[in-house]
Amino acid sequence: MYIDKAIHSFENSTGKYSGNIPTNEAEYNTLVSEQEVFTGTAPTWTEVQAKATEFETADTNAQTEKD
């Protein structure tokens, strides 16, 4: 879930792709090479993972504050 949200959060994301959410660098690289997921240079898998971690941390913190 967070990887998908991360991919769509980049400014140069086209906002669409088909197929499964990538779970590793090889799947991600295949996705961005076969589909127009980004305009211009795609972020690296490491950058996508970092953004996904930011979203996950934010959700965890928000949930903790509710409890």
Secondary structure, 3 states (H helix, E strand, C coil): CHHHHHHHHCCCECCCCCCCCCCCHHHHHHHHHHCCCECCCCCCHHHHHHHHHHHHHHHHHHHHHHC
